[in-house]
Amino acid sequence: MAIPATPQGSSPGDPKMNGSPRLDSVSPRAALPGGEVRFRGKSLRPEGLQRPNVRFGEVSGPVLIGSDDFVVARVPDGALSGPVVVATNGRVSNPMEVRVAVPIADELHPVGNPALDAEGNIYATFSGPRGEKVAVAVFKIDTHYAVRPFVADLMNATGLALDREGDLYVSSRHEGNVYRVSPTGQLSVYAEGMGVATGIAFDREQNLYVGDRSGTIFKIARDRQIFVHATLEPSVAAYHLAVGPGGDLFVSGPTTSSFDSIYRVDPHGEVSAYYRGLGRPQGLAFDRDGNLYVAASLRGQRGIVKISPKQEASLEVSGQGLVGLAFAPGRSVVLATSDAVHHLSWDIQGLPLPPE
């Protein structure tokens, strides 16, 4: 019996021959549970009105949009990093790798970046509504992910930063103060009169910058002299700060616009727009290659947005409620949502904090 010829450019396992689904790309390649992941390929829509089955390992994720060449699925609770496949009409696609962040602490209230010390301990806030004192303002999460109270007597803990000696600095947006906390948890006032003090960050000379969301960036020298470093448009929420590899200060501050900017402030206090086009940008962090990562919305999708040194933006992690991030040892990152902290193995090396 004659064997039918295979069309040129095809093979017996090609979707054009047998109708099997095929995945060509996935975006983004990392997500939190609940984040949306988009797949492109061929033959992704089952026959009839059914939707495809998107399997994250052993767990199926809800399909939000399904067509022949485009599928949007939500990462389900319980999903782990690993291969994802799309199944239609009894056939299974080739796998695509998706990294999924793992929750490590909940019942928190971060409003910006977490902080990591040299030993890998994580610090995160329970900020609370403004003017309301909570039982514990800052928690310490050790390398085994045990969560312990660290700072109690502080109102509306907001921004976090560590100096080279290992002391933690915490801003209070209610009091307008910045506090210094020793590694043993002893609390002292470091600076007062910082307005609505929100984001804080150290530069390589260990000057501390404090964002007063009403429109001022303060610079506090090591001898505690205070200067007005720059003025910006007021923020409806908070300023978030990060120092880049070249020593410039980068600032996000959500406004009532859905097309907000990231600002760059040079060492002389000159302000320029670095990137425009983000929705509610919050916590910032740099990697060793000078890419800036921002907790923000890009084209309507919330997550961690990467902005390259050429000011090209892409969504790298999908997840609702993200407010900040901090790079961790082992080429990983700690991600903060408005009520929890997650860990993601990400194969990206962060810029040392504070910068070398």
C-alpha positions in Angstrom: 0.0 0.0 0.0 1.4 3.4 -0.9 2.2 5.8 1.9 0.8 9.3 1.4 3.5 11.9 0.8 4.3 14.3 3.6 3.9 17.9 2.5 7.1 19.8 2.2 8.1 21.6 5.5 5.9 19.3 7.6 6.5 16.2 9.6 4.2 13.5 10.9 4.2 15.2 14.4 3.5 18.7 13.0 0.3 20.3 14.2 -0.5 21.0 10.5 -0.7 17.2 10.0 -2.4 16.0 13.2 -4.1 19.0 14.8 -2.0 18.8 18.0 -1.7 22.1 19.8 1.7 23.8 19.6 3.1 26.5 21.8 5.5 29.1 20.3 5.9 31.6 23.2 4.8 32.5 26.7 4.7 35.9 28.2 5.7 36.7 30.9 7.8 33.8 31.9 7.2 34.3 35.6 4.1 35.0 37.7 2.6 34.9 41.2 -0.4 32.7 41.8 -3.4 34.6 40.4 -1.2 36.3 37.7 -2.1 36.1 34.0 0.1 34.3 31.5 -0.3 34.6 27.7 0.5 31.8 25.3 0.9 32.0 21.5 0.9 29.1 19.2 -1.3 27.1 16.8 -4.3 24.8 17.2 -5.0 26.0 20.7 -8.8 26.0 20.5 -10.7 22.8 20.9 -13.5 21.8 18.7 -16.9 23.2 19.6 -17.3 25.8 22.3 -15.0 24.2 24.9 -11.9 25.9 26.2 -8.4 24.4 26.3 -7.0 22.9 29.4 -3.9 24.8 30.5 -2.0 22.6 33.0 0.7 24.1 35.3 2.3 20.8 36.3 -0.6 18.8 37.8 -2.9 21.8 38.4 -5.1 23.4 35.8 -5.4 27.1 35.5 -8.6 29.1 34.6 -8.6 30.1 30.9 -9.6 33.7 30.5 -9.3 34.0 26.7 -9.0 31.2 24.2 -8.5 31.3 20.5 -6.7 29.2 17.9 -3.4 31.0 18.3 -3.7 32.9 21.6 -4.6 31.8 25.1 -4.6 33.7 28.4 -4.6 31.7 31.6 -4.5 32.5 35.3 -1.8 30.8 37.4 -3.7 28.7 39.9 -3.0 28.4 43.6 -0.7 25.5 44.2 1.1 25.8 40.9 4.9 25.4 41.0 7.7 26.4 38.7 8.0 24.0 35.8 6.5 23.0 32.4 3.1 24.2 31.3 1.1 22.6 28.5 -2.1 23.2 26.7 -4.4 20.2 26.0 -7.1 20.3 23.3 -9.2 17.4 21.8 -7.2 14.8 23.7 -3.9 16.1 22.5 -1.2 17.9 24.5 1.2 20.6 23.3 4.9 20.9 23.8 5.8 22.3 27.2 6.8 25.9 28.1 8.7 26.8 31.3 6.9 29.2 33.7 8.4 30.2 37.0 5.9 30.6 39.8 6.6 32.6 43.0 6.2 30.8 46.3 4.4 32.6 49.2 6.6 32.7 52.3 4.7 35.1 54.6 1.2 36.4 54.7 -1.0 38.7 56.9 1.4 41.5 56.3 0.9 45.0 54.9 3.9 46.1 52.8 3.5 49.4 51.0 6.8 49.3 49.1 10.0 47.2 48.8 11.0 44.7 51.4 14.6 44.8 52.6 17.2 42.1 52.8 20.3 42.1 55.1 23.7 40.5 54.3 22.6 37.2 55.8 19.5 36.9 53.7 16.9 37.9 56.4 13.9 39.7 55.0 12.2 42.7 56.6 8.6 43.6 55.7 6.1 46.0 57.2 2.7 45.9 58.6 2.0 49.5 57.7 -1.7 49.8 58.6 -4.0 52.7 57.8 -2.5 56.1 58.4 -2.8 57.3 62.0 -3.6 53.8 63.2 -1.0 52.0 65.4 -0.6 48.3 64.9 0.9 45.7 67.3 3.9 45.0 65.1 5.2 47.5 62.6 8.1 45.5 61.0 8.5 41.7 60.8 11.8 39.8 60.3 11.6 36.7 58.1 14.7 34.5 58.6 16.3 32.2 55.9 14.0 29.4 57.0 11.0 31.7 56.4 10.2 31.8 60.1 8.3 35.1 60.7 9.0 37.0 63.9 8.1 40.5 65.2 11.0 42.9 65.0 9.7 46.5 65.6 6.6 47.2 67.6 6.6 50.9 68.7 6.4 52.7 65.4 3.4 54.3 63.6 2.8 53.5 59.9 6.1 52.0 58.9 6.5 52.7 55.2 10.0 52.7 53.6 12.8 50.3 54.5 16.5 50.5 53.8 19.7 48.9 55.3 23.0 50.6 55.7 26.4 48.9 55.3 26.7 48.3 59.1 23.4 46.3 59.0 21.2 48.8 60.7 17.7 49.0 59.4 16.1 52.4 58.6 12.3 52.8 58.6 10.2 55.8 57.6 6.9 56.7 59.2 4.5 58.5 56.9 2.4 59.5 59.9 5.1 61.1 62.0 7.4 62.3 59.3 10.3 60.6 61.0 13.0 58.2 60.0 14.0 55.6 62.6 17.2 53.6 62.9 16.8 50.0 64.2 19.9 48.0 65.3 20.3 44.3 64.4 18.9 43.5 67.9 15.8 45.6 67.3 16.7 48.7 69.3 14.8 51.8 67.9 16.0 55.4 67.8 15.0 58.5 65.9 17.4 59.2 63.0 15.8 62.3 61.4 12.6 64.3 62.0 10.5 66.7 60.0 10.5 64.7 56.7 6.9 65.6 55.8 4.9 62.6 54.7 8.0 60.4 54.7 7.7 57.4 52.4 10.4 55.8 50.3 14.0 55.8 51.5 17.3 54.7 49.9 21.1 54.9 50.5 23.7 56.0 47.9 27.2 54.6 47.8 28.5 57.4 50.1 25.8 56.3 52.6 23.7 59.5 52.3 20.1 58.7 52.9 17.4 60.0 50.6 13.8 60.4 51.9 10.8 60.9 49.8 8.2 63.3 51.2 5.2 62.5 49.0 4.0 66.1 49.1 6.8 67.0 46.7 10.3 66.9 48.2 13.3 64.5 48.1 15.4 65.1 51.2 19.1 64.1 51.4 20.5 63.3 54.9 24.3 63.2 55.1 26.1 60.8 57.4 26.5 63.7 59.9 22.7 64.1 59.8 22.7 67.4 58.0 19.5 67.6 56.0 19.2 69.1 52.5 16.4 69.5 50.0 17.8 67.4 47.1 15.0 67.7 44.6 11.3 68.7 44.1 8.8 66.7 42.2 5.1 66.5 41.5 3.2 65.4 44.6 2.1 61.7 44.8 -1.3 60.5 45.9 0.3 57.5 47.6 4.1 57.5 48.1 7.5 58.1 46.6 9.6 55.0 46.0 13.3 55.3 45.7 16.3 53.4 44.3 19.9 54.3 43.5 21.1 53.2 40.1 24.5 51.8 39.2 25.7 55.2 38.1 24.7 57.0 41.3 21.6 58.7 40.1 18.4 58.4 42.2 15.3 57.0 40.6 11.9 57.8 41.9 8.4 56.6 41.3 5.3 58.4 42.7 1.8 57.4 41.6 -0.4 60.3 40.6 -4.0 60.4 39.5 -2.8 59.6 35.9 -2.7 56.1 34.5 0.4 57.1 32.5 2.9 57.9 35.2 6.7 58.5 35.0 9.8 57.1 36.6 12.1 60.1 37.3 15.9 60.2 37.4 17.5 62.7 39.8 21.3 63.3 39.2 23.7 63.9 42.1 23.1 67.7 41.7 19.4 67.3 42.2 18.4 67.9 38.5 15.2 66.0 37.7 14.4 64.4 34.3 11.8 61.9 33.2 13.4 58.5 32.7 10.4 56.5 31.4 6.7 57.4 31.0 3.8 55.1 30.5 3.3 53.0 33.7 0.2 52.6 35.8 0.6 53.2 39.6 4.4 52.6 39.7 5.7 51.7 43.2 8.8 49.8 44.5 12.0 49.9 42.4 15.2 47.8 42.2 18.2 47.5 39.8 20.0 44.4 38.6 23.8 44.3 37.9 23.2 45.0 34.2 21.5 48.3 34.9 18.0 47.2 34.2 15.4 48.8 36.4 12.5 46.7 37.7 9.3 48.4 38.9 6.1 47.1 40.5 3.6 48.7 38.1 1.0 48.1 35.4 2.1 48.1 31.8 -0.6 48.2 29.1 -3.2 47.2 31.7 -1.4 44.2 33.2 0.0 44.4 36.7 3.3 42.9 37.7 7.1 43.6 37.7 8.1 45.7 34.7 11.6 45.7 33.4 13.0 49.0 31.9 16.2 48.5 30.1 19.0 51.1 29.9 17.5 52.0 26.5 14.2 52.7 28.2 12.5 49.7 26.7 9.7 48.3 28.9 8.5 44.7 29.2 6.4 42.8 31.7 8.6 40.2 33.4 6.4 39.0 36.3 2.7 38.9 36.3 0.8 39.3 39.6 -1.9 41.4 41.2 -1.3 43.6 44.1 2.5 43.9 43.7 4.0 46.9 45.5 7.7 46.2 45.6 10.7 43.8 45.2 14.2 43.2 46.5 16.8 41.0 44.9 18.0 38.1 47.1 21.1 35.8 47.2 21.1 32.9 44.8 19.8 34.8 41.8 16.3 35.2 43.2 14.0 38.0 44.2 11.6 38.7 47.0 8.3 40.1 45.9 5.9 42.1 48.1 2.2 42.4 47.5 -0.1 44.5 49.6 -0.6 41.6 52.1 2.2 39.0 51.6 5.8 38.3 50.6 6.8 35.8 47.9 10.1 34.2 46.8 10.9 33.7 43.1 13.9 31.9 41.6 14.6 34.2 38.7 18.2 33.8 37.5 18.8 37.5 37.8 21.6 39.1 39.9 20.6 42.2 41.7 22.7 45.3 42.2 24.3 45.1 45.6 22.3 47.1 48.2 23.6 49.6 49.0 25.5 50.0 45.7 29.2 49.3 45.9 
